[in-house]
């Protein structure tokens, strides 16, 4: 039990050392992730579309 208490104390100390992102940084990074996700979805959709057309012509 003593090790568990020490673990939580050490965790609290380590979390105080963390440099947390600002609200604006979090928003910017979230928008970047959403943008890249949409771009990848469009890219993969286009590839899928053309591969489907190519396979249908072969069959």
PQR file with spaces between the fields and no chain letter, atoms N, CA, C, O and H, PARSE charges and radii, in Angstrom:
ATOM       1  N    UNK     1       0.836   -1.198    0.000 -0.4000 1.5000
ATOM       2  CA   UNK     1       0.000    0.000    0.000 -0.0000 2.0000
ATOM       3  C    UNK     1       0.874    1.251    0.000  0.5500 1.7000
ATOM       4  O    UNK     1       0.525    2.259   -0.615 -0.5500 1.4000
ATOM       5  N    UNK     2       2.001    1.181    0.688 -0.4000 1.5000
ATOM       6  CA   UNK     2       2.897    2.325    0.770 -0.0000 2.0000
ATOM       7  C    UNK     2       3.467    2.669   -0.613  0.5500 1.7000
ATOM       8  O    UNK     2       3.641    3.843   -0.941 -0.5500 1.4000
ATOM       9  H    UNK     2       2.284    0.363    1.188  0.4000 1.0000
ATOM      10  N    UNK     3       3.758    1.633   -1.426 -0.4000 1.5000
ATOM      11  CA   UNK     3       4.282    1.877   -2.768 -0.0000 2.0000
ATOM      12  C    UNK     3       3.242    2.561   -3.649  0.5500 1.7000
ATOM      13  O    UNK     3       3.583    3.394   -4.489 -0.5500 1.4000
ATOM      14  H    UNK     3       3.617    0.680   -1.160  0.4000 1.0000
ATOM      15  N    UNK     4       1.981    2.208   -3.456 -0.4000 1.5000
ATOM      16  CA   UNK     4       0.903    2.815   -4.229 -0.0000 2.0000
ATOM      17  C    UNK     4       0.781    4.304   -3.908  0.5500 1.7000
ATOM      18  O    UNK     4       0.629    5.126   -4.811 -0.5500 1.4000
ATOM      19  H    UNK     4       1.704    1.531   -2.774  0.4000 1.0000
ATOM      20  N    UNK     5       0.845    4.640   -2.650 -0.4000 1.5000
ATOM      21  CA   UNK     5       0.772    6.049   -2.231 -0.0000 2.0000
ATOM      22  C    UNK     5       1.957    6.815   -2.795  0.5500 1.7000
ATOM      23  O    UNK     5       1.797    7.933   -3.284 -0.5500 1.4000
ATOM      24  H    UNK     5       0.968    3.972   -1.916  0.4000 1.0000
ATOM      25  N    UNK     6       3.151    6.221   -2.731 -0.4000 1.5000
ATOM      26  CA   UNK     6       4.350    6.873   -3.256 -0.0000 2.0000
ATOM      27  C    UNK     6       4.243    7.073   -4.771  0.5500 1.7000
ATOM      28  O    UNK     6       4.684    8.087   -5.311 -0.5500 1.4000
ATOM      29  H    UNK     6       3.280    5.312   -2.333  0.4000 1.0000
ATOM      30  N    UNK     7       3.653    6.093   -5.434 -0.4000 1.5000
ATOM      31  CA   UNK     7       3.453    6.191   -6.882 -0.0000 2.0000
ATOM      32  C    UNK     7       2.599    7.414   -7.231  0.5500 1.7000
ATOM      33  O    UNK     7       2.936    8.172   -8.140 -0.5500 1.4000
ATOM      34  H    UNK     7       3.294    5.270   -4.995  0.4000 1.0000
ATOM      35  N    UNK     8       1.502    7.600   -6.509 -0.4000 1.5000
ATOM      36  CA   UNK     8       0.623    8.740   -6.784 -0.0000 2.0000
ATOM      37  C    UNK     8       1.291   10.066   -6.438  0.5500 1.7000
ATOM      38  O    UNK     8       1.081   11.063   -7.129 -0.5500 1.4000
ATOM      39  H    UNK     8       1.228    6.984   -5.770  0.4000 1.0000
ATOM      40  N    UNK     9       2.084   10.086   -5.388 -0.4000 1.5000
ATOM      41  CA   UNK     9       2.817   11.308   -5.037 -0.0000 2.0000
ATOM      42  C    UNK     9       3.819   11.654   -6.134  0.5500 1.7000
ATOM      43  O    UNK     9       3.930   12.808   -6.547 -0.5500 1.4000
ATOM      44  H    UNK     9       2.254    9.276   -4.827  0.4000 1.0000
ATOM      45  N    UNK    10       4.546   10.640   -6.599 -0.4000 1.5000
ATOM      46  CA   UNK    10       5.522   10.872   -7.666 -0.0000 2.0000
ATOM      47  C    UNK    10       4.837   11.301   -8.963  0.5500 1.7000
ATOM      48  O    UNK    10       5.346   12.154   -9.690 -0.5500 1.4000
ATOM      49  H    UNK    10       4.456    9.703   -6.263  0.4000 1.0000
ATOM      50  N    UNK    11       3.693   10.708   -9.243 -0.4000 1.5000
ATOM      51  CA   UNK    11       2.942   11.076  -10.446 -0.0000 2.0000
ATOM      52  C    UNK    11       2.506   12.532  -10.385  0.5500 1.7000
ATOM      53  O    UNK    11       2.581   13.247  -11.385 -0.5500 1.4000
ATOM      54  H    UNK    11       3.280   10.015   -8.652  0.4000 1.0000
ATOM      55  N    UNK    12       2.057   12.970   -9.233 -0.4000 1.5000
ATOM      56  CA   UNK    12       1.626   14.356   -9.056 -0.0000 2.0000
ATOM      57  C    UNK    12       2.795   15.309   -9.290  0.5500 1.7000
ATOM      58  O    UNK    12       2.638   16.349   -9.930 -0.5500 1.4000
ATOM      59  H    UNK    12       1.996   12.390   -8.421  0.4000 1.0000
ATOM      60  N    UNK    13       3.960   14.953   -8.772 -0.4000 1.5000
ATOM      61  CA   UNK    13       5.151   15.783   -8.953 -0.0000 2.0000
ATOM      62  C    UNK    13       5.522   15.861  -10.437  0.5500 1.7000
ATOM      63  O    UNK    13       5.837   16.938  -10.944 -0.5500 1.4000
ATOM      64  H    UNK    13       4.088   14.109   -8.252  0.4000 1.0000
ATOM      65  N    UNK    14       5.487   14.726  -11.127 -0.4000 1.5000
ATOM      66  CA   UNK    14       5.837   14.699  -12.550 -0.0000 2.0000
ATOM      67  C    UNK    14       4.842   15.498  -13.391  0.5500 1.7000
ATOM      68  O    UNK    14       5.238   16.179  -14.337 -0.5500 1.4000
ATOM      69  H    UNK    14       5.232   13.852  -10.716  0.4000 1.0000
ATOM      70  N    UNK    15       3.560   15.419  -13.055 -0.4000 1.5000
ATOM      71  CA   UNK    15       2.550   16.161  -13.815 -0.0000 2.0000
ATOM      72  C    UNK    15       2.714   17.670  -13.670  0.5500 1.7000
ATOM      73  O    UNK    15       2.312   18.424  -14.557 -0.5500 1.4000
ATOM      74  H    UNK    15       3.238   14.865  -12.287  0.4000 1.0000
ATOM      75  N    UNK    16       3.296   18.115  -12.570 -0.4000 1.5000
ATOM      76  CA   UNK    16       3.550   19.547  -12.395 -0.0000 2.0000
ATOM      77  C    UNK    16       4.673   20.020  -13.314  0.5500 1.7000
ATOM      78  O    UNK    16       4.767   21.211  -13.612 -0.5500 1.4000
ATOM      79  H    UNK    16       3.622   17.503  -11.849  0.4000 1.0000
ATOM      80  N    UNK    17       5.524   19.100  -13.765 -0.4000 1.5000
ATOM      81  CA   UNK    17       6.642   19.447  -14.640 -0.0000 2.0000
ATOM      82  C    UNK    17       6.230   19.529  -16.109  0.5500 1.7000
ATOM      83  O    UNK    17       6.982   20.044  -16.936 -0.5500 1.4000
ATOM      84  H    UNK    17       5.448   18.132  -13.523  0.4000 1.0000
ATOM      85  N    UNK    18       5.056   19.031  -16.431 -0.4000 1.5000
ATOM      86  CA   UNK    18       4.596   18.984  -17.820 -0.0000 2.0000
ATOM      87  C    UNK    18       4.265   20.388  -18.312  0.5500 1.7000
ATOM      88  O    UNK    18       3.651   21.183  -17.600 -0.5500 1.4000
ATOM      89  H    UNK    18       4.445   18.613  -15.759  0.4000 1.0000
ATOM      90  N    UNK    19       4.683   20.676  -19.539 -0.4000 1.5000
ATOM      91  CA   UNK    19       4.310   21.933  -20.180 -0.0000 2.0000
ATOM      92  C    UNK    19       3.072   21.651  -21.027  0.5500 1.7000
ATOM      93  O    UNK    19       3.169   21.045  -22.095 -0.5500 1.4000
ATOM      94  H    UNK    19       5.181   20.030  -20.117  0.4000 1.0000
ATOM      95  N    UNK    20       1.918   22.088  -20.551 -0.4000 1.5000
ATOM      96  CA   UNK    20       0.661   21.817  -21.237 -0.0000 2.0000
ATOM      97  C    UNK    20       0.463   22.821  -22.359  0.5500 1.7000
ATOM      98  O    UNK    20       0.841   23.984  -22.215 -0.5500 1.4000
ATOM      99  H    UNK    20       1.839   22.580  -19.684  0.4000 1.0000
ATOM     100  N    UNK    21      -0.126   22.395  -23.485 -0.4000 1.5000
ATOM     101  CA   UNK    21      -0.373   23.330  -24.591 -0.0000 2.0000
ATOM     102  C    UNK    21      -1.455   24.346  -24.217  0.5500 1.7000
ATOM     103  O    UNK    21      -2.328   24.087  -23.389 -0.5500 1.4000
ATOM     104  H    UNK    21      -0.432   21.450  -23.603  0.4000 1.0000
ATOM     105  N    UNK    22      -1.359   25.497  -24.855 -0.4000 1.5000
ATOM     106  CA   UNK    22      -2.380   26.515  -24.622 -0.0000 2.0000
ATOM     107  C    UNK    22      -3.661   26.108  -25.351  0.5500 1.7000
ATOM     108  O    UNK    22      -3.670   25.175  -26.155 -0.5500 1.4000
ATOM     109  H    UNK    22      -0.650   25.707  -25.527  0.4000 1.0000
ATOM     110  N    UNK    23      -4.733   26.828  -25.052 -0.4000 1.5000
ATOM     111  CA   UNK    23      -6.008   26.538  -25.711 -0.0000 2.0000
ATOM     112  C    UNK    23      -5.880   26.733  -27.217  0.5500 1.7000
ATOM     113  O    UNK    23      -6.388   25.924  -27.994 -0.5500 1.4000
ATOM     114  H    UNK    23      -4.725   27.585  -24.399  0.4000 1.0000
ATOM     115  N    UNK    24      -5.203   27.803  -27.634 -0.4000 1.5000
ATOM     116  CA   UNK    24      -5.056   28.089  -29.062 -0.0000 2.0000
ATOM     117  C    UNK    24      -4.216   27.021  -29.756  0.5500 1.7000
ATOM     118  O    UNK    24      -4.529   26.623  -30.878 -0.5500 1.4000
ATOM     119  H    UNK    24      -4.790   28.460  -27.003  0.4000 1.0000
ATOM     120  N    UNK    25      -3.156   26.555  -29.103 -0.4000 1.5000
ATOM     121  CA   UNK    25      -2.339   25.483  -29.684 -0.0000 2.0000
ATOM     122  C    UNK    25      -3.165   24.208  -29.857  0.5500 1.7000
ATOM     123  O    UNK    25      -3.056   23.523  -30.874 -0.5500 1.4000
ATOM     124  H    UNK    25      -2.902   26.879  -28.191  0.4000 1.0000
ATOM     125  N    UNK    26      -3.980   23.901  -28.867 -0.4000 1.5000
ATOM     126  CA   UNK    26      -4.827   22.711  -28.937 -0.0000 2.0000
ATOM     127  C    UNK    26      -5.818   22.824  -30.089  0.5500 1.7000
ATOM     128  O    UNK    26      -6.032   21.860  -30.824 -0.5500 1.4000
ATOM     129  H    UNK    26      -4.068   24.458  -28.041  0.4000 1.0000
ATOM     130  N    UNK    27      -6.421   23.997  -30.247 -0.4000 1.5000
ATOM     131  CA   UNK    27      -7.366   24.219  -31.347 -0.0000 2.0000
ATOM     132  C    UNK    27      -6.653   24.080  -32.690  0.5500 1.7000
ATOM     133  O    UNK    27      -7.159   23.421  -33.598 -0.5500 1.4000
ATOM     134  H    UNK    27      -6.247   24.780  -29.650  0.4000 1.0000
ATOM     135  N    UNK    28      -5.475   24.701  -32.817 -0.4000 1.5000
ATOM     136  CA   UNK    28      -4.720   24.635  -34.076 -0.0000 2.0000
ATOM     137  C    UNK    28      -4.351   23.199  -34.431  0.5500 1.7000
ATOM     138  O    UNK    28      -4.515   22.777  -35.576 -0.5500 1.4000
ATOM     139  H    UNK    28      -5.063   25.237  -32.080  0.4000 1.0000
ATOM     140  N    UNK    29      -3.858   22.457  -33.462 -0.4000 1.5000
ATOM     141  CA   UNK    29      -3.461   21.071  -33.725 -0.0000 2.0000
ATOM     142  C    UNK    29      -4.670   20.203  -34.056  0.5500 1.7000
ATOM     143  O    UNK    29      -4.581   19.300  -34.887 -0.5500 1.4000
ATOM     144  H    UNK    29      -3.724   22.799  -32.532  0.4000 1.0000
ATOM     145  N    UNK    30      -5.788   20.476  -33.414 -0.4000 1.5000
ATOM     146  CA   UNK    30      -7.012   19.731  -33.721 -0.0000 2.0000
ATOM     147  C    UNK    30      -7.456   20.003  -35.154  0.5500 1.7000
ATOM     148  O    UNK    30      -7.840   19.080  -35.872 -0.5500 1.4000
ATOM     149  H    UNK    30      -5.860   21.210  -32.739  0.4000 1.0000
ATOM     150  N    UNK    31      -7.404   21.254  -35.568 -0.4000 1.5000
ATOM     151  CA   UNK    31      -7.785   21.608  -36.942 -0.0000 2.0000
ATOM     152  C    UNK    31      -6.846   20.977  -37.963  0.5500 1.7000
ATOM     153  O    UNK    31      -7.279   20.563  -39.037 -0.5500 1.4000
ATOM     154  H    UNK    31      -7.092   22.004  -34.985  0.4000 1.0000
ATOM     155  N    UNK    32      -5.566   20.904  -37.630 -0.4000 1.5000
ATOM     156  CA   UNK    32      -4.600   20.255  -38.521 -0.0000 2.0000
ATOM     157  C    UNK    32      -4.943   18.778  -38.686  0.5500 1.7000
ATOM     158  O    UNK    32      -4.943   18.255  -39.800 -0.5500 1.4000
ATOM     159  H    UNK    32      -5.214   21.241  -36.756  0.4000 1.0000
ATOM     160  N    UNK    33      -5.234   18.112  -37.578 -0.4000 1.5000
ATOM     161  CA   UNK    33      -5.581   16.685  -37.627 -0.0000 2.0000
ATOM     162  C    UNK    33      -6.857   16.470  -38.441  0.5500 1.7000
ATOM     163  O    UNK    33      -6.928   15.548  -39.254 -0.5500 1.4000
ATOM     164  H    UNK    33      -5.234   18.537  -36.673  0.4000 1.0000
ATOM     165  N    UNK    34      -7.857   17.314  -38.225 -0.4000 1.5000
ATOM     166  CA   UNK    34      -9.106   17.192  -38.986 -0.0000 2.0000
ATOM     167  C    UNK    34      -8.846   17.423  -40.475  0.5500 1.7000
ATOM     168  O    UNK    34      -9.358   16.686  -41.317 -0.5500 1.4000
ATOM     169  H    UNK    34      -7.799   18.062  -37.565  0.4000 1.0000
ATOM     170  N    UNK    35      -8.056   18.441  -40.799 -0.4000 1.5000
ATOM     171  CA   UNK    35      -7.740   18.739  -42.194 -0.0000 2.0000
ATOM     172  C    UNK    35      -7.005   17.599  -42.878  0.5500 1.7000
ATOM     173  O    UNK    35      -7.342   17.226  -44.002 -0.5500 1.4000
ATOM     174  H    UNK    35      -7.640   19.040  -40.114  0.4000 1.0000
ATOM     175  N    UNK    36      -6.006   17.045  -42.209 -0.4000 1.5000
ATOM     176  CA   UNK    36      -5.259   15.924  -42.783 -0.0000 2.0000
ATOM     177  C    UNK    36      -6.160   14.709  -42.935  0.5500 1.7000
ATOM     178  O    UNK    36      -6.061   13.987  -43.927 -0.5500 1.4000
ATOM     179  H    UNK    36      -5.733   17.348  -41.296  0.4000 1.0000
ATOM     180  N    UNK    37      -7.033   14.476  -41.970 -0.4000 1.5000
ATOM     181  CA   UNK    37      -7.958   13.336  -42.051 -0.0000 2.0000
ATOM     182  C    UNK    37      -8.895   13.474  -43.246  0.5500 1.7000
ATOM     183  O    UNK    37      -9.136   12.502  -43.963 -0.5500 1.4000
ATOM     184  H    UNK    37      -7.113   15.063  -41.165  0.4000 1.0000
ATOM     185  N    UNK    38      -9.422   14.674  -43.462 -0.4000 1.5000
ATOM     186  CA   UNK    38     -10.311   14.907  -44.607 -0.0000 2.0000
ATOM     187  C    UNK    38      -9.542   14.741  -45.918  0.5500 1.7000
ATOM     188  O    UNK    38     -10.040   14.121  -46.859 -0.5500 1.4000
ATOM     189  H    UNK    38      -9.226   15.463  -42.880  0.4000 1.0000
ATOM     190  N    UNK    39      -8.329   15.295  -45.977 -0.4000 1.5000
ATOM     191  CA   UNK    39      -7.519   15.174  -47.194 -0.0000 2.0000
ATOM     192  C    UNK    39      -7.209   13.710  -47.501  0.5500 1.7000
ATOM     193  O    UNK    39      -7.282   13.293  -48.657 -0.5500 1.4000
ATOM     194  H    UNK    39      -7.925   15.798  -45.213  0.4000 1.0000
ATOM     195  N    UNK    40      -6.867   12.937  -46.488 -0.4000 1.5000
ATOM     196  CA   UNK    40      -6.571   11.514  -46.696 -0.0000 2.0000
ATOM     197  C    UNK    40      -7.817   10.757  -47.135  0.5500 1.7000
ATOM     198  O    UNK    40      -7.734    9.868  -47.982 -0.5500 1.4000
ATOM     199  H    UNK    40      -6.808   13.276  -45.550  0.4000 1.0000
ATOM     200  N    UNK    41      -8.970   11.099  -46.569 -0.4000 1.5000
ATOM     201  CA   UNK    41     -10.218   10.437  -46.958 -0.0000 2.0000
ATOM     202  C    UNK    41     -10.528   10.712  -48.428  0.5500 1.7000
ATOM     203  O    UNK    41     -10.925    9.807  -49.162 -0.5500 1.4000
ATOM     204  H    UNK    41      -9.038   11.821  -45.881  0.4000 1.0000
ATOM     205  N    UNK    42     -10.348   11.948  -48.852 -0.4000 1.5000
ATOM     206  CA   UNK    42     -10.585   12.300  -50.259 -0.0000 2.0000
ATOM     207  C    UNK    42      -9.594   11.569  -51.163  0.5500 1.7000
ATOM     208  O    UNK    42      -9.983   11.002  -52.183 -0.5500 1.4000
ATOM     209  H    UNK    42     -10.025   12.684  -48.256  0.4000 1.0000
ATOM     210  N    UNK    43      -8.328   11.584  -50.791 -0.4000 1.5000
ATOM     211  CA   UNK    43      -7.283   10.918  -51.570 -0.0000 2.0000
ATOM     212  C    UNK    43      -7.571    9.426  -51.715  0.5500 1.7000
ATOM     213  O    UNK    43      -7.513    8.885  -52.820 -0.5500 1.4000
ATOM     214  H    UNK    43      -8.013   12.045  -49.961  0.4000 1.0000
ATOM     215  N    UNK    44      -7.878    8.768  -50.612 -0.4000 1.5000
ATOM     216  CA   UNK    44      -8.165    7.333  -50.657 -0.0000 2.0000
ATOM     217  C    UNK    44      -9.458    7.045  -51.416  0.5500 1.7000
ATOM     218  O    UNK    44      -9.568    6.020  -52.089 -0.5500 1.4000
ATOM     219  H    UNK    44      -7.925    9.207  -49.715  0.4000 1.0000
ATOM     220  N    UNK    45     -10.434    7.942  -51.311 -0.4000 1.5000
ATOM     221  CA   UNK    45     -11.672    7.784  -52.066 -0.0000 2.0000
ATOM     222  C    UNK    45     -11.428    7.851  -53.562  0.5500 1.7000
ATOM     223  O    UNK    45     -12.009    7.079  -54.325 -0.5500 1.4000
ATOM     224  H    UNK    45     -10.344    8.775  -50.764  0.4000 1.0000
ATOM     225  N    UNK    46     -10.568    8.772  -53.986 -0.4000 1.5000
ATOM     226  CA   UNK    46     -10.232    8.896  -55.408 -0.0000 2.0000
ATOM     227  C    UNK    46      -9.504    7.642  -55.896  0.5500 1.7000
ATOM     228  O    UNK    46      -9.817    7.112  -56.962 -0.5500 1.4000
ATOM     229  H    UNK    46     -10.095    9.399  -53.366  0.4000 1.0000
ATOM     230  N    UNK    47      -8.545    7.179  -55.121 -0.4000 1.5000
ATOM     231  CA   UNK    47      -7.828    5.951  -55.492 -0.0000 2.0000
ATOM     232  C    UNK    47      -8.801    4.782  -55.593  0.5500 1.7000
ATOM     233  O    UNK    47      -8.737    4.005  -56.545 -0.5500 1.4000
ATOM     234  H    UNK    47      -8.291    7.610  -54.255  0.4000 1.0000
ATOM     235  N    UNK    48      -9.691    4.651  -54.631 -0.4000 1.5000
ATOM     236  CA   UNK    48     -10.678    3.570  -54.639 -0.0000 2.0000
ATOM     237  C    UNK    48     -11.567    3.662  -55.873  0.5500 1.7000
ATOM     238  O    UNK    48     -11.856    2.653  -56.516 -0.5500 1.4000
ATOM     239  H    UNK    48      -9.743    5.283  -53.858  0.4000 1.0000
ATOM     240  N    UNK    49     -11.992    4.858  -56.194 -0.4000 1.5000
ATOM     241  CA   UNK    49     -12.862    5.070  -57.356 -0.0000 2.0000
ATOM     242  C    UNK    49     -12.177    4.593  -58.639  0.5500 1.7000
ATOM     243  O    UNK    49     -12.761    3.841  -59.419 -0.5500 1.4000
ATOM     244  H    UNK    49     -11.757    5.678  -55.671  0.4000 1.0000
ATOM     245  N    UNK    50     -10.938    5.036  -58.849 -0.4000 1.5000
ATOM     246  CA   UNK    50     -10.239    4.663  -60.079 -0.0000 2.0000
ATOM     247  C    UNK    50      -9.869    3.181  -60.106  0.5500 1.7000
ATOM     248  O    UNK    50      -9.893    2.563  -61.170 -0.5500 1.4000
ATOM     249  H    UNK    50     -10.464    5.647  -58.215  0.4000 1.0000
ATOM     250  N    UNK    51      -9.532    2.613  -58.973 -0.4000 1.5000
ATOM     251  CA   UNK    51      -9.263    1.176  -58.940 -0.0000 2.0000
ATOM     252  C    UNK    51     -10.529    0.376  -59.246  0.5500 1.7000
ATOM     253  O    UNK    51     -10.475   -0.646  -59.930 -0.5500 1.4000
ATOM     254  H    UNK    51      -9.512    3.116  -58.109  0.4000 1.0000
ATOM     255  N    UNK    52     -11.657    0.843  -58.741 -0.4000 1.5000
ATOM     256  CA   UNK    52     -12.929    0.171  -59.022 -0.0000 2.0000
ATOM     257  C    UNK    52     -13.239    0.212  -60.514  0.5500 1.7000
ATOM     258  O    UNK    52     -13.640   -0.796  -61.096 -0.5500 1.4000
ATOM     259  H    UNK    52     -11.702    1.673  -58.185  0.4000 1.0000
ATOM     260  N    UNK    53     -13.054    1.372  -61.132 -0.4000 1.5000
ATOM     261  CA   UNK    53     -13.283    1.500  -62.575 -0.0000 2.0000
ATOM     262  C    UNK    53     -12.333    0.575  -63.341  0.5500 1.7000
ATOM     263  O    UNK    53     -12.752   -0.109  -64.275 -0.5500 1.4000
ATOM     264  H    UNK    53     -12.728    2.191  -60.659  0.4000 1.0000
ATOM     265  N    UNK    54     -11.067    0.553  -62.952 -0.4000 1.5000
ATOM     266  CA   UNK    54     -10.085   -0.293  -63.626 -0.0000 2.0000
ATOM     267  C    UNK    54     -10.417   -1.771  -63.510  0.5500 1.7000
ATOM     268  O    UNK    54     -10.296   -2.509  -64.487 -0.5500 1.4000
ATOM     269  H    UNK    54     -10.726    1.109  -62.193  0.4000 1.0000
ATOM     270  N    UNK    55     -10.826   -2.206  -62.348 -0.4000 1.5000
ATOM     271  CA   UNK    55     -11.164   -3.619  -62.144 -0.0000 2.0000
ATOM     272  C    UNK    55     -12.424   -3.982  -62.918  0.5500 1.7000
ATOM     273  O    UNK    55     -12.505   -5.075  -63.480 -0.5500 1.4000
ATOM     274  H    UNK    55     -10.924   -1.606  -61.554  0.4000 1.0000
ATOM     275  N    UNK    56     -13.407   -3.092  -62.957 -0.4000 1.5000
ATOM     276  CA   UNK    56     -14.640   -3.366  -63.709 -0.0000 2.0000
ATOM     277  C    UNK    56     -14.351   -3.507  -65.204  0.5500 1.7000
ATOM     278  O    UNK    56     -14.978   -4.322  -65.881 -0.5500 1.4000
ATOM     279  H    UNK    56     -13.342   -2.205  -62.500  0.4000 1.0000
ATOM     280  N    UNK    57     -13.409   -2.719  -65.721 -0.4000 1.5000
ATOM     281  CA   UNK    57     -13.069   -2.816  -67.143 -0.0000 2.0000
ATOM     282  C    UNK    57     -12.337   -4.119  -67.438  0.5500 1.7000
ATOM     283  O    UNK    57     -12.464   -4.673  -68.530 -0.5500 1.4000
ATOM     284  H    UNK    57     -12.900   -2.057  -65.170  0.4000 1.0000
ATOM     285  N    UNK    58     -11.572   -4.609  -66.466 -0.4000 1.5000
ATOM     286  CA   UNK    58     -10.863   -5.879  -66.656 -0.0000 2.0000
ATOM     287  C    UNK    58     -11.813   -7.062  -66.628  0.5500 1.7000
ATOM     288  O    UNK    58     -11.598   -8.057  -67.320 -0.5500 1.4000
ATOM     289  H    UNK    58     -11.469   -4.159  -65.579  0.4000 1.0000
ATOM     290  N    UNK    59     -12.852   -6.953  -65.835 -0.4000 1.5000
ATOM     291  CA   UNK    59     -13.799   -8.060  -65.718 -0.0000 2.0000
ATOM     292  C    UNK    59     -14.866   -7.873  -66.752  0.5500 1.7000
ATOM     293  O    UNK    59     -15.783   -8.688  -66.848 -0.5500 1.4000
ATOM     294  H    UNK    59     -13.027   -6.145  -65.273  0.4000 1.0000
